[in-house]
């Protein structure tokens, strides 16, 4: 296992510094190539709109979580800033904002790999870049991916020189990360706890465990100051955030879904094609990888520490972050979630491979990169270009699936007939993109209505619907994630019944051939001429 030992490797050798510009160009070039290939392809009518709609509302002065259900606020302000600079709140500026974050994360990833291998090899770094790039999916989740890589960097920063200053700075960074994503903050905290215990073993320098924890905690609180300022200066924000945590922890159970994991031993041989079986096995191995890597990596790092042997600080950081991110993956175990939690394993594995002898390195690197392409390439929008049709989405011409194009055509027709003059509408449970597409305010607080809500919350939503006076309603009453309990009519029965009682059904055949849709128009024709609420 000598490839773990990097005692002879300075933190950033002089010759490595001269290659930083190339690494930056490599990351930017890879992201630009990906964007030019597929930046105008595909669309998510749900999750992508969750970010797009929220950024539009921020530009109009609304506050995430307080005024609409959202992710943590940091990413919305980032996207809003990019949209302001570009003078456009459409979907391409949204994707450009994500691509900039992606390029920063990709550069940091390959830089961490480069500084942790004994001998630089540009071809190896290029293959590593390609491997990381294809796991950066989906693009509206680039913030989570880039932050997971940044956490590896900041933990390795503390491990290299565990001084009081670095304990504080590490905590500060984790506090800042929590403003972008509570998941990332929790993963960072759990990983950092492990690292502090690791550093306390046979401690040679730096603060003791309790003192280090106190210094680190002060850093976390300092990093969380932007959120604390929002508590103080934005009326209602603190209450909204605490309520969201309460719902997330006690009503939605941390958003945990009972979805089957494609374990490699569960391949339904005889029911799927050979290619499908291979992809299933590889996907299952990637689900196993962060668990195995985390357990083995922590054990190996601990052994090295106890025997006073040097180990790469980046490898230690990836080992202690791998298990928290494995937990992040299994909250919702599908391929898109897998990409969000796999980067500690990927970066650790590439560092290990990069320090192996050539006869082992190149076959294993080819295997990892090849497996990545087989599993992830079919998920990228650019892969399905032959199945797309051209459609205009919010003033931008995209290539999207026919079902998505039909949805936007249906939405446009309903808007023209029943919501003229900027009137709002209802679109549930996962049609946030509809509101960004038409640049309308959602009459409901809940921008994505997947999980069950209690009666009091539903009644409050009904009052908002009454006040907004929507012109029509779209309900897609097909179970989310394949769970029969996640029909909108079951998760939000009071709101569903209100729509049935106060709207008239529309003939489905006039708008769509998908029987899962339920379409309604407002009962009062006179209400069409009322002045719409300000959005």
C-alpha positions in Angstrom: 0.0 0.0 0.0 2.9 2.3 -0.6 0.9 4.5 -2.9 -0.8 6.0 0.1 2.5 7.4 1.4 3.2 10.9 0.2 5.8 11.9 2.7 8.2 13.1 0.0 5.6 15.2 -1.7 5.6 18.9 -0.7 2.2 20.6 -0.3 2.5 22.4 -3.7 5.8 21.8 -5.3 7.3 24.6 -7.4 6.9 22.8 -10.7 3.2 22.2 -9.8 2.6 25.9 -9.4 3.5 26.5 -13.0 0.8 24.1 -14.1 -2.0 25.8 -12.2 -3.0 27.9 -15.3 -3.2 24.7 -17.4 -5.4 23.1 -14.8 -7.7 26.1 -14.8 -7.9 26.0 -18.6 -8.5 22.2 -18.5 -11.5 22.7 -16.2 -12.9 25.6 -18.0 -12.4 23.9 -21.4 -14.1 20.7 -20.3 -17.1 22.6 -18.9 -17.4 24.8 -22.0 -17.2 21.8 -24.2 -20.0 20.1 -22.2 -22.1 23.3 -22.3 -21.7 23.8 -26.0 -22.6 20.2 -26.6 -25.8 20.0 -24.4 -26.4 23.4 -22.8 -29.5 23.9 -24.9 -30.8 20.3 -24.6 -33.2 18.8 -22.1 -35.3 20.3 -19.3 -36.7 19.2 -16.0 -40.2 20.5 -15.5 -39.8 20.0 -11.8 -36.4 20.2 -10.1 -34.7 22.6 -12.5 -37.6 25.0 -12.2 -37.3 24.8 -8.4 -34.0 26.8 -8.8 -35.1 28.8 -11.9 -38.4 30.0 -10.4 -36.7 30.8 -7.1 -34.0 32.9 -8.7 -36.7 34.9 -10.6 -38.5 35.6 -7.3 -35.3 36.7 -5.7 -34.8 39.2 -8.5 -38.3 40.6 -7.6 -37.3 41.0 -4.0 -38.7 37.8 -2.4 -36.7 35.8 0.1 -36.2 32.0 -0.2 -37.9 29.9 2.4 -39.8 32.9 3.8 -41.8 33.7 0.6 -41.6 30.4 -1.2 -40.4 26.9 -0.4 -36.8 26.5 -1.6 -33.3 25.1 -1.1 -31.2 27.1 1.3 -30.8 30.6 0.0 -27.2 30.9 -1.1 -27.6 29.4 -4.6 -30.6 31.6 -5.4 -28.6 34.8 -4.8 -25.7 33.5 -6.9 -28.0 32.7 -9.8 -29.8 36.1 -9.4 -26.4 37.8 -9.5 -25.4 36.1 -12.7 -28.8 36.8 -14.3 -28.4 40.4 -13.4 -25.0 40.6 -15.0 -26.3 39.0 -18.1 -29.5 41.0 -18.2 -31.7 38.0 -18.6 -33.7 35.7 -16.2 -34.2 32.9 -18.7 -33.0 29.3 -18.6 -29.7 29.8 -20.3 -28.4 32.3 -17.7 -29.6 29.9 -15.1 -27.4 27.2 -16.7 -24.5 29.5 -17.1 -24.6 30.3 -13.4 -24.4 26.5 -12.7 -21.6 26.0 -15.3 -19.4 28.6 -13.6 -19.8 26.8 -10.3 -19.1 23.5 -12.0 -15.9 24.9 -13.5 -14.7 26.0 -10.1 -15.5 22.7 -8.5 -13.9 20.7 -11.4 -10.7 22.8 -11.2 -10.5 22.2 -7.4 -11.0 18.5 -7.9 -8.2 18.0 -10.4 -6.0 20.4 -8.4 -6.4 18.2 -5.3 -5.6 15.1 -7.4 -2.6 16.8 -9.0 -1.1 17.9 -5.7 -1.6 14.4 -4.2 0.2 12.3 -6.8 3.9 11.9 -6.8 4.4 12.4 -10.5 2.3 14.7 -12.7 1.0 13.2 -15.8 -1.2 15.4 -18.0 -2.9 12.5 -19.7 -3.9 11.0 -16.4 -5.2 14.4 -15.2 -7.2 14.7 -18.5 -8.8 11.3 -18.0 -9.5 12.3 -14.3 -11.2 15.5 -15.6 -13.4 13.5 -17.9 -14.3 11.1 -15.2 -15.3 13.8 -12.7 -17.1 15.8 -15.4 -19.5 13.0 -16.3 -20.4 12.5 -12.7 -21.3 16.2 -12.4 -25.0 15.6 -13.1 -27.6 17.1 -13.1 -26.5 20.6 -13.9 -28.9 22.4 -11.5 -27.2 20.5 -8.7 -23.7 21.6 -9.5 -23.7 23.7 -6.3 -23.9 20.6 -4.1 -21.2 18.8 -6.2 -18.8 21.7 -6.1 -19.3 22.2 -2.4 -18.6 18.6 -1.7 -15.3 19.0 -3.5 -14.6 22.2 -1.6 -15.1 20.3 1.7 -12.4 17.8 0.7 -10.1 20.7 0.1 -10.8 22.6 3.3 -10.6 19.4 5.5 -7.2 18.5 3.9 -6.1 22.1 4.7 -6.8 21.5 8.4 -5.2 18.0 8.4 -1.9 19.2 6.8 -1.3 21.8 9.6 -3.8 21.3 12.4 -3.2 24.8 13.9 -5.8 26.8 15.9 -6.1 29.2 12.9 -6.9 26.3 10.5 -9.4 24.8 12.9 -11.2 28.2 12.9 -11.0 28.7 9.2 -12.3 25.2 8.5 -15.3 25.8 10.8 -15.9 29.2 9.1 -16.0 27.6 5.7 -18.5 24.9 6.8 -20.7 27.6 8.3 -20.6 29.4 4.9 -21.4 26.1 3.1 -24.5 25.6 5.3 -26.0 28.8 3.8 -25.9 27.1 0.4 -27.0 23.6 1.5 -28.0 22.1 4.8 -27.1 18.7 3.5 -23.6 19.9 2.7 -23.3 21.5 6.1 -24.4 18.4 7.9 -22.0 16.2 5.8 -19.2 18.7 6.4 -19.8 18.7 10.2 -19.9 14.9 10.4 -16.8 14.5 8.3 -15.0 17.2 10.4 -15.9 15.5 13.7 -14.2 12.4 12.4 -11.1 14.3 11.3 -10.8 16.1 14.7 -10.9 12.7 16.5 -8.3 11.4 13.9 -6.0 14.4 14.6 -6.3 13.8 18.4 -4.9 10.3 18.0 -1.1 10.4 18.9 -1.4 14.2 18.6 1.9 15.7 17.6 0.8 19.4 17.2 -2.2 21.6 17.2 -4.9 22.0 19.9 -6.3 19.1 21.9 -9.6 17.6 21.0 -11.9 19.8 23.2 -10.0 23.0 22.6 -9.9 22.3 18.9 -13.7 21.6 18.9 -14.4 24.9 20.6 -12.2 26.9 18.2 -13.8 25.1 15.2 -17.3 25.8 16.6 -16.6 29.5 16.8 -15.5 29.3 13.2 -18.8 27.6 12.2 -20.8 30.3 14.0 -18.8 33.0 12.3 -19.3 31.4 8.9 -23.0 31.3 9.6 -23.1 35.1 10.2 -24.8 35.8 6.8 -27.7 33.6 7.8 -27.8 35.2 11.3 -27.8 38.6 9.7 -30.9 37.5 7.7 -32.5 36.4 11.0 -32.0 39.9 12.3 -32.8 42.0 9.3 -35.3 40.0 7.3 -38.7 39.8 9.1 -40.1 36.3 9.2 -37.0 34.5 7.8 -35.8 32.9 11.1 -39.3 31.5 11.8 -39.6 30.2 8.2 -36.2 28.4 8.4 -36.9 26.8 11.8 -40.3 25.7 10.5 -38.7 24.2 7.4 -36.2 22.3 9.6 -39.1 21.0 11.8 -41.1 19.8 8.8 -38.0 18.3 7.1 -37.0 16.4 10.2 -40.3 15.3 11.7 -42.9 15.4 8.9 -40.9 14.5 5.8 -38.4 12.4 7.8 -35.4 14.0 6.1 -37.0 13.5 2.7 -36.1 9.8 2.9 -37.7 7.7 0.1 -38.1 4.0 0.1 -36.7 3.5 -3.4 -34.9 0.3 -4.4 -31.2 0.4 -4.7 -29.8 -1.3 -7.8 -27.5 -3.6 -5.9 -25.3 -5.7 -8.3 -26.7 -9.0 -6.9 -30.2 -8.0 -7.8 -29.8 -7.8 -11.6 -33.0 -9.3 -13.2 -31.1 -11.5 -15.7 -33.4 -12.6 -18.5 -35.6 -9.5 -18.1 -33.2 -6.9 -19.4 -30.7 -6.6 -22.2 -27.0 -7.5 -21.8 -26.1 -3.7 -21.9 -28.8 -3.0 -19.3 -27.5 -5.7 -17.1 -23.9 -4.4 -17.3 -25.1 -0.9 -16.4 -27.1 -2.2 -13.5 -24.0 -4.1 -12.1 -21.8 -1.0 -12.5 -24.4 1.3 -11.0 -24.7 -1.1 -8.0 -20.9 -1.1 -7.6 -20.8 2.6 -7.6 -23.5 2.6 -4.8 -21.3 0.3 -2.8 -18.1 2.2 -3.5 -18.4 5.1 -1.0 -19.4 2.8 1.8 -16.5 0.4 1.3 -14.1 3.3 0.6 -15.2 5.1 3.7 -14.8 2.2 6.1 -11.5 1.0 4.6 -10.1 4.5 4.2 -10.9 5.5 7.9 -9.4 2.2 9.1 -6.2 2.6 7.0 -5.8 6.3 7.9 -6.2 5.5 11.6 -3.7 2.7 11.4 -1.2 5.0 9.7 -1.8 7.7 12.3 -1.2 5.3 15.2 2.0 4.1 13.7 3.2 7.7 13.0 3.2 7.1 9.2 2.4 9.9 6.7 -0.7 9.7 4.6 -2.0 12.2 2.0 -4.2 14.8 3.8 -6.6 14.7 0.8 -7.0 11.0 1.1 -7.8 11.3 4.8 -10.3 14.0 4.0 -12.0 11.9 1.4 -12.1 8.9 3.7 -13.9 10.8 6.5 -16.3 12.5 4.1 -17.2 9.3 2.1 -19.6 7.9 4.7 -21.5 11.1 5.4 -22.0 11.5 1.6 -23.0 7.8 1.3 -25.8 8.7 3.7 -26.6 11.7 1.5 -26.9 9.3 -1.5 -29.2 6.9 0.2 -31.8 9.6 1.1 -32.9 9.2 -2.4 -31.0 6.4 -4.1 -31.1 7.1 -7.8 -28.4 7.9 -10.3 -28.7 11.7 -10.1 -28.4 11.5 -6.3 -25.4 9.1 -6.6 -23.5 11.7 -8.5 -24.0 14.2 -5.6 -22.4 12.0 -3.0 -19.7 10.1 -4.9 -17.0 12.7 -5.2 -15.0 11.9 -2.0 -14.7 8.3 -3.3 -13.9 9.5 -6.9 -11.2 11.9 -5.9 -9.7 9.4 -3.4 -9.7 6.6 -5.9 -8.1 8.8 -8.6 -5.3 9.8 -6.1 -4.7 6.1 -5.2 -4.6 5.1 -8.9 -2.4 8.1 -9.8 0.3 6.8 -7.3 0.3 3.2 -8.6 2.8 1.7 -10.9 1.9 2.1 -14.6 1.0 -1.6 -15.2 -1.8 -1.3 -12.6 -2.6 2.4 -13.0 -3.6 2.5 -16.6 -5.9 -0.5 -16.7 -7.7 0.5 -13.5 -8.0 4.2 -14.7 -9.5 3.0 -18.0 -11.9 0.7 -16.0 -13.0 3.6 -13.8 -13.5 6.0 -16.6 -15.1 3.4 -18.9 -17.6 2.4 -16.1 -18.4 6.1 -15.5 -19.2 6.6 -19.2 -21.3 3.5 -19.4 -23.3 4.5 -16.3 -23.6 8.3 -16.7 -23.4 9.1 -20.4 -27.0 7.9 -21.1 -28.2 10.3 -18.4 -26.7 13.4 -20.0 -29.1 15.4 -22.2 -26.7 15.4 -25.1 -26.8 11.6 -25.4 -30.5 11.6 -26.3 -30.4 14.3 -29.0 -32.1 12.1 -31.6 -35.2 11.8 -29.4 -35.6 15.5 -29.0 -37.9 18.0 -30.7 -37.4 21.8 -30.9 -39.5 23.9 -28.5 -39.4 27.5 -27.2 -39.0 27.6 -23.4 -39.2 31.1 -21.9 -38.0 32.8 -25.0 -35.2 30.3 -25.6 -35.2 27.6 -28.2 -34.3 24.2 -26.7 -34.1 20.6 -27.8 -36.3 18.6 -25.4 -38.3 15.4 -25.1 -41.7 15.4 -26.9 -43.5 15.0 -23.6 -41.9 18.1 -22.2 -42.7 20.0 -25.4 -46.3 18.9 -25.2 -46.5 20.1 -21.6 -45.3 23.6 -22.5 -47.7 23.7 -25.4 -50.6 22.6 -23.1 -49.5 25.2 -20.6 -49.4 28.0 -23.2 -52.8 27.1 -24.5 -54.3 27.0 -21.0 -52.7 30.3 -20.1 -54.0 32.0 -23.2 -57.6 30.8 -22.6 -57.9 31.0 -18.8 -55.2 33.2 -17.4 -54.9 36.3 -19.7 -53.2 39.4 -18.5 -50.7 37.7 -16.2 -53.2 35.9 -14.1 -51.7 33.1 -12.0 -52.6 29.4 -12.0 -52.0 26.2 -10.1 -49.6 23.5 -11.3 -48.9 20.6 -8.9 -47.1 18.6 -7.7 -43.8 19.2 -9.5 -44.3 21.9 -12.1 -42.2 24.7 -10.8 -40.7 25.2 -14.2 -44.2 26.2 -15.4 -44.1 29.4 -13.3 -40.6 30.3 -14.4 -41.6 29.6 -18.0 -44.6 32.1 -17.8 -42.8 34.4 -15.3 -45.8 34.1 -12.9 -45.9 33.9 -9.1 -47.0 30.6 -7.7 -50.2 31.1 -5.7 -48.9 28.5 -3.2 -46.0 28.7 -0.9 -45.0 25.1 -1.6 -43.2 25.1 -4.9 -42.9 21.3 -5.1 -45.8 19.4 -3.5 -44.4 15.8 -3.3 -44.5 14.9 0.4 -47.5 14.8 2.7 -48.4 18.0 4.6 -50.6 18.4 7.6 -54.1 20.0 7.6 -53.0 23.3 9.0 -50.4 23.8 6.2 -53.0 22.8 3.6 -55.5 25.2 4.9 -53.0 28.0 4.8 -52.3 27.1 1.2 -56.0 27.2 0.4 -56.2 30.7 1.8 -53.3 31.7 -0.5 -55.1 30.2 -3.5 -58.3 32.1 -2.7 -56.4 35.4 -2.4 -54.5 34.8 -5.7 -57.6 33.8 -7.7 -55.9 31.4 -10.2 -57.5 30.9 -13.6 -56.8 27.2 -14.1 -55.3 24.2 -12.4 -53.0 21.4 -13.6 -52.7 18.3 -11.4 -50.5 15.4 -12.4 -51.9 12.7 -10.2 -49.3 10.0 -11.0 -47.4 8.8 -7.9 -44.0 10.4 -7.4 -41.0 8.0 -7.3 -43.3 5.1 -7.9 -44.8 5.3 -4.4 -48.6 4.8 -4.3 -48.7 7.1 -1.2 -47.3 10.0 -3.2 -50.3 10.9 -5.3 -51.1 14.6 -4.9 -54.7 13.6 -4.0 -53.2 11.6 -1.0 -50.4 13.9 0.1 -52.6 17.1 -0.1 -56.2 15.8 0.1 -57.6 19.1 1.4 -56.1 21.2 -1.4 -57.1 18.5 -4.0 -60.7 18.6 -2.7 -60.7 22.4 -2.8 -59.7 22.4 -6.5 -62.3 19.8 -7.3 -65.0 21.8 -5.5 -64.1 25.3 -6.8 -62.9 24.6 -10.4 -64.6 23.1 -13.3 -63.0 20.1 -15.1 -61.7 20.6 -18.6 -61.9 18.0 -21.4 -58.5 16.3 -21.4 -58.5 15.5 -25.1 -58.4 19.2 -26.0 -55.0 19.6 -24.4 -53.1 16.4 -23.9 -53.3 12.6 -24.4 -51.7 11.8 -21.1 -54.5 10.4 -18.8 -52.5 11.2 -15.6 -53.3 14.9 -16.0 -56.3 16.5 -14.3 -57.2 19.9 -15.8 -59.6 22.5 -14.4 -60.7 26.1 -15.0 -61.9 28.6 -12.5 -65.7 28.5 -12.1 -66.3 32.2 -12.2 -66.0 33.5 -15.8 -66.4 37.1 -14.5 -63.2 36.6 -12.5 -61.3 36.6 -15.8 -61.6 40.3 -16.0 -60.4 41.0 -12.5 -57.1 42.7 -12.1 -54.4 40.0 -11.3 -52.5 40.1 -8.1 -49.0 41.7 -8.3 -46.3 39.1 -8.9 
